[in-house]
Amino acid sequence: MADHNTLSRIIRQLKRAFGQEDASVGMQAGALVWRRAGKGKVEVLLITSRGTGRWVLPKGWLDGGENVAQAAAREAWEEAGVEGTVSDSPLGSYDYVKVDDGHIQPCRVTVHALAMVRQKADWPERGERERQWLPAAEAAERVDEPGLRALLQAFDTDWKKLAA
């Protein structure tokens, strides 16, 4: 993850560029969806973002009274058609800047692991996204956000703790 000072500087520059000096950091929930792939290996699920087609994790805003883990599970269903068991404790977080129609929103995504139980052929955002299962190390190479890349790399070495 980029250090706090570097991230703060980048966010300030972007806010000035978009004329939004008062933009606050939005809090989002993300799901690192994983499944066993046989012979002591796992795969993680990446999906494409709707706007840019970049590879990302299912993530989004919290709704109503749900906690971060509940929001992560909901996002995994809505964006990727996956249901499973979500971890109570987060794996970590990463920061990114969401730019939508000229509006900038710095975001911090708190990520929970979600062990896939079932994957559906039909889900709410099916026509808007692609999904792909990959080894965590390969998934890390496909994502743009350095903090997300670091989380995927850490998961590649630490996933056995979750599977125990």
Secondary structure as the mmCIF struct_conf table of DSSP 4:
data_model
#
loop_
_struct_conf.conf_type_id
_struct_conf.id
_struct_conf.beg_label_comp_id
_struct_conf.beg_label_asym_id
_struct_conf.beg_label_seq_id
_struct_conf.end_label_comp_id
_struct_conf.end_label_asym_id
_struct_conf.end_label_seq_id
HELX_RH_AL_P HELX_RH_AL_P1 HIS A 4 ALA A 17
TURN_TY1_P TURN_TY1_P1 PHE A 18 GLY A 19
TURN_TY1_P TURN_TY1_P2 GLU A 21 ASP A 22
HELX_LH_PP_P HELX_LH_PP_P1 ALA A 23 VAL A 25
STRN STRN1 GLY A 26 GLY A 38
TURN_TY1_P TURN_TY1_P3 LYS A 39 GLY A 40
STRN STRN2 LYS A 41 THR A 48
TURN_TY1_P TURN_TY1_P4 ARG A 50 THR A 52
STRN STRN3 TRP A 55 VAL A 56
BEND BEND1 PRO A 58 PRO A 58
STRN STRN4 LYS A 59 TRP A 61
TURN_TY1_P TURN_TY1_P5 GLY A 64 GLY A 65
HELX_RH_AL_P HELX_RH_AL_P2 VAL A 68 ALA A 80
STRN STRN5 VAL A 82 VAL A 86
HELX_LH_PP_P HELX_LH_PP_P2 SER A 87 SER A 87
BEND BEND2 ASP A 88 SER A 89
STRN STRN6 GLY A 92 ASP A 100
TURN_TY1_P TURN_TY1_P6 ASP A 101 GLY A 102
STRN STRN7 HIS A 103 GLN A 119
BEND BEND3 ALA A 121 ALA A 121
TURN_TY1_P TURN_TY1_P7 PRO A 124 GLU A 125
HELX_RH_3T_P HELX_RH_3T_P1 ARG A 126 GLU A 128
STRN STRN8 ARG A 131 LEU A 134
HELX_RH_AL_P HELX_RH_AL_P3 ALA A 136 ARG A 142
HELX_RH_AL_P HELX_RH_AL_P4 PRO A 146 ALA A 163
#
